[in-house]
Amino acid sequence: MKVLGWFKSFGVFWYDFIIGDDWRVAVGVVLGLAGTYWLTHSTSGAFWWLLPALVVVLLPVSIYRVTRRGR
């Protein structure tokens, strides 16, 4: 029975670590990684800049949503 509790704690930790406070940011990062992979392997261009651009968009949106909730 102790093993099941350990697995549950492990899963809860990773869920909280990855998803955190805003699941939309986690989904955006996963989509950004998938899009970067797809674009890099389907074309001959370098699309490393896609993830930093995504962070520039997602971070202010996430901060705005949190600060708006506090009002």
N, C-alpha and C positions, 0 to 999 in steps of 0.2 A: 504493500500500500504506500510505503514511503516513496517508491519510485514514481508512482503516478503524481504525487504531490510535487515532486521535483520537476517532472515534465510540464505540469501545469504552470509552475512558477517560471520555468524557462520560457514557455510560450507567452505568458503574460508580459515578461520583461521585454522580449523582442517585439511584441505587438506595440507596447508603449514606446519603445525606443524608435521603431520605424514609423509608426503612424503618428505618435506624439499628440500634440494638441489639435492639429489640423490635418485631417485625412486628405484634403484637397492638394496640399503641398506634396504629400507622399505620392499621390496618383500622378501629379504633374512631373515629379522627378522620374518616376517609372516610365511615363510616356516620353519624356525627354531622352532618357537613356535608350529606349527602344527606337525612337525616331532617329537619334544620332547613329545608332548601329545600322539601321536600315539604309539611311542616306549614304553613309560611308561605304557600305558594301554594295549598294546598287548603282552608285555613280562613281566617277573618278575624282570627286572633289573632297576637300577636307572640311568636315563639319564639326570640328572640336569646339567651335565658338557657340554652338547651339545651347549647350548646357549653361555656360555663364550668362548668356542672354536670357535663358529661362529663369535663372535665379534672380536676375535683375527685375523680371516681371513678377515672379511669384512672391518674393519676400515683401515688397511694399503692399501687395494685395492682401497677404496674410496679416501683416501688421495693421493695415487699415481695418480689416474685419474684426480684429481683436479689440482695437481701441474704440471702434464704433459700438461694440457690445457693452463696453464699460460706461457708456453715457446713459 
